[in-house]
Amino acid sequence: MVDRTTRWPEVVPLSSTTSAEVARAFIMAWVARFGTPSDLSSDRGPQFTSELWTAVAEVLGVKLHHTTAYNPQSNGLCERFHRDIKAALRASLTCCDWADRPPWVMLGLRSAPKEDLQASSAELVYGQPLRVPGEFLPDARAQWSVASHRAGSRDIADAFVPIPTSHHGLPKSYVPKDLLSAKYVFIRHDGHCTPLQPPYDGPFRVLVGGSKNFVVDMGGRPERVAIDRLKPAHLDMTSLHGWPYQPASTARAPPCGSLNPCPWPFVLLLLREAVTAA
């Protein structure tokens, strides 16, 4: 868990990632210390899309946001923190005592100054740097009083402007020119694929287009998909009347009838292309 304003991180070791365990860890490690956040962003893991997690968010008054599937750039701040904490654990581990190392690793990460913030996460949360073991400089703090500290903290909080996350690289993805005007799209299958499985699922009907995300109709429910995984579907609309669009992994030939033409429209399309080429 990472706060976007101060970059303050929290880590809770869990033996399982069920919805109940994740919700309990969130309440004990974050809500009990800092109160309820107004917004919470997470990936689309089953523990974050479950009914229990949604109910907990409603009780706490938290607005949930989910990133698009197979698009870690949507939550780059948290993904970068995962890399940092893994590197810190690898550097500090000497045996199989990893469960005892996170508190010391987190102390270092919270106390380290951040270039974009010009301060450490602990300094932004507590108003002053933390005392850490083995300090090089002696402690030379001025006399402390509750009134002066409260007034100074309020002045700093009123003048503080949240700093957006820095972008160290903006790779450009290839986007077909006719994608923005496409009515149907194919979605790249980024999960586990069998050797003969098609690389793209679909086609799916476009509900709402956009510069970074599309909202498509997936089995009767709207889903937001990153534009990097899409390509336009050029289809013969006259042969697709009444056929429900679904992923290739679950697609099956429709029964013959008045609403679902038989055979499968994609087979007709391929046969038509083969005859034209011949």
C-alpha positions as CSV (number, residue, x, y, z in Angstrom):
1,M,0.0,0.0,0.0
2,V,1.4,3.4,-1.0
3,D,0.0,6.9,-0.4
4,R,0.2,8.9,-3.7
5,T,0.7,12.3,-1.9
6,T,3.5,11.4,0.5
7,R,4.7,8.1,-1.0
8,W,4.3,6.5,2.4
9,P,4.4,2.7,2.0
10,E,2.9,0.0,4.2
11,V,3.7,-3.7,3.9
12,V,1.8,-6.6,5.6
13,P,3.1,-10.2,5.3
14,L,0.2,-12.5,4.6
15,S,0.0,-16.3,4.5
16,S,-3.0,-16.1,2.1
17,T,-4.4,-13.5,-0.2
18,T,-8.1,-14.2,0.3
19,S,-10.5,-11.3,0.4
20,A,-11.0,-11.5,4.1
21,E,-7.3,-11.5,4.9
22,V,-6.6,-8.6,2.5
23,A,-9.5,-6.6,4.0
24,R,-8.3,-7.3,7.5
25,A,-4.8,-6.2,6.7
26,F,-6.0,-3.0,5.0
27,I,-8.1,-2.0,8.1
28,M,-5.4,-2.9,10.6
29,A,-2.4,-1.5,8.8
30,W,-3.9,1.6,7.1
31,V,-7.3,2.6,8.3
32,A,-6.5,2.2,12.0
33,R,-3.4,4.5,11.6
34,F,-4.3,7.0,9.0
35,G,-8.1,6.8,8.7
36,T,-10.1,6.0,5.6
37,P,-8.8,7.2,2.2
38,S,-11.1,8.9,-0.2
39,D,-10.0,6.8,-3.2
40,L,-8.2,3.5,-3.6
41,S,-6.6,2.1,-6.8
42,S,-5.8,-1.6,-7.2
43,D,-5.4,-4.2,-9.9
44,R,-8.2,-6.5,-11.0
45,G,-7.2,-9.4,-8.7
46,P,-10.0,-11.6,-7.3
47,Q,-9.5,-10.2,-3.8
48,F,-10.0,-6.6,-5.1
49,T,-13.1,-7.4,-7.2
50,S,-14.9,-9.6,-4.7
51,E,-18.2,-8.7,-3.0
52,L,-16.6,-8.6,0.4
53,W,-14.0,-6.0,-0.7
54,T,-16.7,-3.9,-2.3
55,A,-18.9,-4.1,0.8
56,V,-15.9,-3.0,3.0
57,A,-15.3,0.0,0.7
58,E,-18.9,1.0,0.9
59,V,-18.9,0.9,4.7
60,L,-15.7,2.9,4.9
61,G,-16.8,5.4,2.3
62,V,-13.9,4.6,-0.1
63,K,-14.3,5.0,-3.9
64,L,-12.7,2.0,-5.6
65,H,-10.7,2.3,-8.9
66,H,-9.4,-0.8,-10.8
67,T,-6.7,-0.7,-13.4
68,T,-7.1,-2.2,-16.8
69,A,-6.1,-5.9,-17.2
70,Y,-2.5,-6.7,-18.2
71,N,-1.5,-3.0,-18.0
72,P,0.8,-2.5,-15.0
73,Q,1.5,1.1,-16.2
74,S,-1.9,2.1,-14.9
75,N,-0.5,1.8,-11.3
76,G,3.1,2.4,-11.9
77,L,3.8,3.9,-8.4
78,C,2.8,0.7,-6.7
79,E,4.6,-1.5,-9.2
80,R,7.8,0.5,-8.8
81,F,7.6,0.1,-5.0
82,H,7.3,-3.6,-5.5
83,R,10.6,-3.6,-7.3
84,D,12.3,-1.4,-4.7
85,I,11.2,-3.6,-1.7
86,K,12.2,-6.8,-3.5
87,A,15.7,-5.4,-4.2
88,A,16.0,-4.2,-0.6
89,L,15.0,-7.6,0.8
90,R,17.4,-9.4,-1.4
91,A,20.2,-7.1,-0.3
92,S,19.4,-7.5,3.5
93,L,18.7,-11.2,3.7
94,T,21.4,-13.5,5.1
95,C,19.3,-16.6,5.7
96,C,15.6,-17.6,5.7
97,D,14.6,-14.8,8.2
98,W,12.8,-12.7,5.6
99,A,9.7,-12.3,7.9
100,D,11.9,-10.3,10.4
101,R,13.5,-8.0,7.8
102,P,10.5,-5.9,6.4
103,P,10.4,-3.6,9.5
104,W,14.0,-2.5,8.9
105,V,13.6,-2.4,5.2
106,M,10.5,-0.2,5.5
107,L,12.4,2.1,7.9
108,G,15.0,2.7,5.3
109,L,12.5,3.3,2.5
110,R,10.5,5.7,4.5
111,S,13.5,7.7,5.7
112,A,15.2,7.9,2.3
113,P,14.8,11.3,0.6
114,K,12.9,11.3,-2.7
115,E,14.2,13.5,-5.5
116,D,10.7,14.5,-6.8
117,L,9.4,15.3,-3.3
118,Q,12.6,17.0,-2.0
119,A,11.9,15.2,1.2
120,S,11.4,11.7,2.7
121,S,8.0,10.1,3.1
122,A,8.4,10.1,6.9
123,E,9.2,13.8,6.9
124,L,6.0,14.6,5.0
125,V,3.9,12.4,7.3
126,Y,5.4,13.3,10.7
127,G,6.7,16.8,9.9
128,Q,10.3,16.0,10.7
129,P,12.8,13.3,9.8
130,L,12.9,10.0,11.7
131,R,15.8,9.1,14.0
132,V,17.5,6.1,12.5
133,P,20.3,3.8,13.9
134,G,23.8,5.0,13.1
135,E,23.1,8.6,12.2
136,F,26.2,10.4,10.9
137,L,25.2,13.9,12.1
138,P,24.3,14.7,15.8
139,D,20.8,15.5,16.7
140,A,20.5,19.3,16.8
141,R,16.8,19.9,17.1
142,A,15.4,23.1,18.6
143,Q,13.2,23.2,21.6
144,W,9.8,21.6,20.9
145,S,6.4,22.8,22.0
146,V,2.9,21.6,21.1
147,A,1.6,25.0,20.1
148,S,4.5,25.8,17.7
149,H,4.5,22.4,16.2
150,R,0.8,22.5,15.6
151,A,1.0,25.9,14.0
152,G,4.0,24.9,11.9
153,S,2.3,21.7,10.8
154,R,-0.8,23.5,9.7
155,D,1.1,26.1,7.7
156,I,3.1,23.4,5.9
157,A,-0.1,21.3,5.2
158,D,-1.9,24.4,3.8
159,A,1.0,25.3,1.5
160,F,1.7,21.8,0.4
161,V,0.8,20.9,-3.2
162,P,0.7,17.2,-4.1
163,I,3.5,16.4,-6.6
164,P,2.5,14.0,-9.4
165,T,4.6,10.9,-10.0
166,S,7.5,11.4,-12.4
167,H,7.6,9.6,-15.7
168,H,11.0,8.2,-16.4
169,G,10.0,6.8,-19.8
170,L,7.0,7.2,-22.1
171,P,7.3,4.3,-24.6
172,K,5.1,4.8,-27.6
173,S,2.9,1.9,-28.6
174,Y,1.8,1.3,-32.2
175,V,-1.8,2.3,-32.6
176,P,-3.5,1.6,-36.0
177,K,-4.9,4.7,-37.6
178,D,-8.4,3.3,-38.0
179,L,-8.6,2.0,-34.4
180,L,-10.1,5.2,-33.0
181,S,-13.0,4.9,-35.5
182,A,-13.4,1.1,-35.2
183,K,-16.8,-0.3,-34.2
184,Y,-15.5,-3.7,-33.3
185,V,-12.0,-4.7,-32.0
186,F,-9.9,-7.7,-31.2
187,I,-8.3,-7.9,-27.8
188,R,-4.8,-9.4,-27.4
189,H,-4.8,-12.4,-25.1
190,D,-2.0,-11.7,-22.6
191,G,-2.7,-14.6,-20.3
192,H,-1.5,-18.2,-20.6
193,C,-2.0,-19.5,-24.1
194,T,-2.0,-23.0,-25.5
195,P,0.2,-23.6,-28.6
196,L,-2.7,-23.4,-31.1
197,Q,-4.7,-20.7,-29.3
198,P,-5.3,-17.5,-31.4
199,P,-3.3,-14.5,-30.0
200,Y,-6.4,-12.3,-30.1
201,D,-9.9,-12.8,-28.6
202,G,-13.0,-11.3,-30.1
203,P,-14.3,-9.4,-31.9
204,F,-16.0,-7.2,-29.4
205,R,-18.3,-4.3,-29.9
206,V,-16.9,-0.9,-28.9
207,L,-19.1,1.0,-26.5
208,V,-16.9,4.0,-25.8
209,G,-13.6,4.9,-27.4
210,G,-10.8,6.9,-26.0
211,S,-7.1,7.9,-26.3
212,K,-5.8,5.4,-23.7
213,N,-8.7,3.1,-22.9
214,F,-11.7,1.6,-24.7
215,V,-14.9,0.4,-23.1
216,V,-16.1,-2.8,-24.9
217,D,-19.0,-5.2,-24.6
218,M,-17.7,-8.5,-23.2
219,G,-20.5,-10.9,-22.8
220,G,-23.1,-8.3,-22.0
221,R,-21.0,-6.4,-19.5
222,P,-18.8,-3.3,-20.2
223,E,-15.1,-3.7,-19.6
224,R,-12.3,-1.1,-19.8
225,V,-9.4,-2.3,-21.9
226,A,-6.0,-0.5,-22.5
227,I,-5.6,0.6,-26.1
228,D,-2.2,-1.1,-26.3
229,R,-4.0,-4.5,-26.4
230,L,-6.5,-3.6,-29.2
231,K,-6.6,-3.8,-32.9
232,P,-9.5,-3.0,-35.2
233,A,-11.7,-5.8,-36.5
234,H,-12.6,-5.4,-40.2
235,L,-15.7,-7.5,-40.6
236,D,-18.5,-8.1,-43.1
237,M,-21.3,-6.7,-41.0
238,T,-24.0,-8.3,-43.2
239,S,-22.9,-11.8,-42.2
240,L,-22.6,-11.1,-38.4
241,H,-26.3,-10.3,-37.7
242,G,-27.4,-11.9,-34.4
243,W,-24.1,-13.6,-33.6
244,P,-23.0,-12.9,-30.0
245,Y,-19.4,-11.8,-29.8
246,Q,-17.2,-13.7,-27.3
247,P,-13.6,-14.6,-26.6
248,A,-11.9,-17.2,-28.8
249,S,-11.3,-19.3,-25.7
250,T,-15.1,-19.6,-25.1
251,A,-16.4,-19.2,-28.7
252,R,-18.4,-22.0,-30.2
253,A,-20.3,-22.5,-33.4
254,P,-23.9,-21.1,-33.1
255,P,-26.8,-23.4,-33.7
256,C,-28.5,-23.0,-37.1
257,G,-31.6,-20.9,-37.0
258,S,-33.2,-17.6,-38.1
259,L,-31.3,-15.5,-35.5
260,N,-27.9,-17.2,-35.7
261,P,-26.8,-17.9,-39.3
262,C,-24.9,-21.1,-39.8
263,P,-22.1,-21.8,-40.3
264,W,-19.9,-19.5,-38.2
265,P,-19.6,-16.0,-39.8
266,F,-15.8,-16.0,-39.4
267,V,-15.5,-19.3,-41.3
268,L,-17.6,-17.7,-44.1
269,L,-15.3,-14.7,-44.0
270,L,-12.2,-16.8,-44.3
271,L,-13.7,-18.9,-47.1
272,R,-14.6,-15.7,-49.0
273,E,-11.0,-14.4,-48.7
274,A,-9.7,-17.8,-49.9
275,V,-11.9,-17.8,-52.9
276,T,-10.9,-14.2,-53.8
277,A,-7.2,-15.1,-53.5
278,A,-7.7,-18.1,-55.7
